[in-house]
């Protein structure tokens, strides 16, 4: 969500949903930039840029989607961990 606050040009939305299978977190923003195609984290000496690397590390699944002007980055964590 920090990326949406710091970099998006316009509104953003946050959603969380829990089912018996998983917890899903979504962050939607109006940023015209495409969602990243590949995960490239910062070097060990960088202070920022760790957001998606952290999402990748702690998620069972994550990805991106687009609906009109809205871009979404979503993450799922299995309930049975």
N, C-alpha and C positions, 0 to 999 in steps of 0.2 A: 504494500500500500504506500510505502514511502516514495517509491518511484512515481506513482500517480500524483502524489502531492507535490513532489519536487519538479517533475518534468512534463506532466500533461498540460495541454493547452485547453482548458475547459473543465467541465465537471468530471467527477469520478464517482463510482459506486462500489460498495463492498458488500459481499453476501457470504453467508455461511449456512450450510445445510448438513444435517446429520441423519443418516439412515442406519439400518442394521448392518450395512456393508461397509460404510465409510463416512468420513467427514470431508466435505468438499468446501473449499474456500475459493471465492472468485473476486478478482479486482478488475473492474471495468473502467476505461478512461477514453477520452476523446483524442488522444494523441494521434497525430497523423503518421507517426513512425510505425513501421511494421514491428510486430513482435519478433524477438530474436529467432533466427533459424537454427542456430547452434548455441550451445552453452559455452561461453568463454568467460571464465572468471578472471578477476584481477590478479596481479602478482602478489606474493606474500607480503610485500611492503606497502601495498595500497590500503588506504583507510576506507574508501568507499568502493562501491561496485560489487558487493558481495550478495546482494538480494536474491538473484535467481540461483546462484550457487547454493545458497542456504535452502531455498525452495526445493531444488533438485535433491539435495542431500537428505532432507527430512520427509520427502513425499514418496508415496508408493507409485504415484502417477502424477504427471503435470503436463500442461500444454497450453496452447493459445488458440483463440478463435476470434472471429470478427463478425459483427452484426451491424451493417451500415457503417456509421462513423464510430461506433463503439468497438474498442479492442478489449479482449479479455485475456488475462492470464489466470489459470485455474490450477488448483492443487488438490489431490485426494490422498487421505491417510486412512489406511484400512482400520476398521474397528477392532479386528482380532490380533493386533500387534502384540 
